[in-house]
Amino acid sequence: MNEQVKTYLTTLRRYLKPLPVSEREDTYRFYEELFLDAEMSSDQIYAEFGNPKTLARQINANYAMGWVHESGTESDESIQQSSATTTRSHWHAAWLILLGVLASPILIPLAIVMILGFISAIFMVIALIFIIAGLLIGAAILGGVAIVAGVNILGQGLMMALFMIGGGILILGTVVLSIPVVIWIVYGIGWVGYRLVKWIGSLTLKRRPELKQ
């Protein structure tokens, strides 16, 4: 194996980092054996597979799609058990798919529009999270201030003090109860986005044969 092919394989392995270690090594060995058995030159490799970064992105996207060790059909159960869910979140999986789509030789105009829309949606969700976080923090501070103020005026007016303390506790309770709801909403948005990107991937991505062995 010449140095150029070794460099190609080394670069490919580096960009396969999002994969589980065992899958990354299996994929690396597959290409190493393929190149050796076929006695492919670096020019032939680039002509057939493209540059290693592009190839790695397509492979990573295949794993995120759930196209791993399948006979040709895809089910929700296989997706849940595949490497698609070993990524830490749906957002991460969606990002891997988007990178694979952008590296795909087939990129339809609809996919381009939807990718841009998804990226815009990500920024909107991030902005919404910051806004909600700011509101919750502000409400928590307000609740704390109300409780402290109520305690300070206990000797001056019992009813007003109890009203302020109760109001502060109510605000803090609302903030605490809102946190899991916000988390659930963000997770739900991520899941919907992942399914949308997955659909785009099904239209444009190429299934790598080594992932279905």
N, C-alpha and C positions, 0 to 999 in steps of 0.2 A: 504493500500500500504506500503510495507516494505521500509526500508531506501535504500537498494541497487537499487530498481526500481526508487525511487525518485532521487537518484544520477544519474542514467542513463538518466532520463528525463531532469534533470538540465544540464547535459553535452550536451545532444542533442540540447537543446535550445541555449546554448552558441555557438555551431558550426553552427547553422542556422542563424547566424548574417547577412550574405550577403542577406538574403531574406527581402522583405518589411515587416514592423512590423505586419500588419494584416495577411499576409500569414504565417509568422513565428508562430504567436500565434495560427492560425487555425491548422497548422501542428502539433504543440505541443499538442494541445487539442485532436487532432485525436489519437495520440499515447497514450496519457494519458487514454482516454476512452477505447481504444483498450486493453491496458494492464489490466485495471480495470475490464472490462466486461469479458475478457477471464480468469481473475484471473491468469495471467502468472507470473511465478517466474522469478528471474533474470537469472537463467540458461536457461530457455526456451526462454527468450528475446534474449540473446546472441546467442543461437543456431539458432534462426530464422532470426534475423535482424543484427547480428554482433555487433561490438562495436558501441557506439553512434557517434563517430567521423566519422567512415566509412559510417554509415547510413546518417548522415547529409550531407556528401560530395555528396552522390548519390542524395539526395533530392535537394541540391543546383544546381547540374548539370541538373536535370530535369527542374528546372525553367529556367536556362540559355539556355536549348535546346528549350524552348517554349512549353513544354509538360504540360501546365497548364490549367485545366478545359476544356480539349478537349475530344471529343467523340472518338478519335482514329486516326484522320487524322491531318496533320499539314499543314498549309498554311503560305505564307510569311506575309499575313496580321495579322494572329494570333500571329506570332513571333514578329512583330513590336509592337503589343498591349500588349504582355505578359511581364512577369518579365524579359525576356531575355534582353530587351532594357532598363530596369530600372537600370541595372548595368551601371556604368558611361562610359563604353566604350566597344567596341568589344573585346579588350584585356582582360578586366576583365571577361567578359562572357566566353571567350575561356579558361581562367585560371580555372574558376569554373568547366567547362566541363572536362578539363584535370584531375583535382583532382578527379572528379567523375569517370572518366574512369579508373584511377589508383586504385580506390577503388572497381571497378567492379569485380565480380567473373569471368567474361568472358573477357579476354584480349588476343586478337589474336596477333601473331607475327607481322603482318603488322601494327597493331595499335601501337605496341611498337616502331617500326621503325619510323613511322610517328610522334609519340609524340616526340621522340628524335630529329627528323628533325625540328619539329616546335620550340622546345626549342632552337635549334641551330640558327634557323632563327630569333628568338627574340633577341638573343645576337648580331647577325649580323645587325639587324635593329637598335638596340641601338648604336652600333659602328658607323653605317652609319649616324645616327642623329648627333652624336658628331662631326663627320668629317665635315658634311655639316654646322653645327652650327659654327665650327671653321673657315671654309672658308668664311661664311657670315660675321662673326665678323671681320675677317681679311680684307675682301673687304670693309666693312664699315669704318674701321680705315684708310685704304688706300685712300678711297674717301674723308674722312674728312681732311686727311693730304694734299691731292692734292688741295682741296679748300683753305685751309689756306695758303699753299705755293703760290698759284696763287694770292691771295689777297696781300700777302707780296711783290710780285714782280710787282705789277701793275705799279709802277713808273719807272721800269727798262725796261720792254718790254710788251707792251699791248697785242700783239698777243699770246705770250707765256703764259701770265697770264690768258687770256681768254680760251686758250686751256686747261690749268690745271684746271681752275674752272669748265669749261664745262665737262672735263673728270671726275672730282670728283663728280659732280652732276649726271652724267650718271651712275657711279658706285653705288652711293647711291640709285638711282632710281631702278637699277637692283636688289639690295639687297632687297628693300622694296617689289618689285613685286615678288621676289622669295619666300618670306616667306609664302604667302598663297598656292603657288604651292607645297612647301615642306610639309606643313600641310596636304594638300589634298593627297599627295603621301603616307604619314604615315598613314592617315586614311584608304586609299585604301588597303594598305598592311594589316592593322588590320582587315578590313572587309574580305579579302580573307582568312587570317589565321583563322578567326572565322568560316567561312563557311567550311573550311577544317576540323577543330576540331569538328564542328557540325556533319560532315559526319562520322568521327571516332566514335563520341558518339552514332550515330544512329546504329552503328554495335555492340557496346559493352555495352551500358548502359541499365539498366533495368528501365522500366517505373514504378514509384511508384503509386499504385492505388489511394491513397488519393489525388493525384494531378489532378485527372480526375473526381472529384465528381461534 
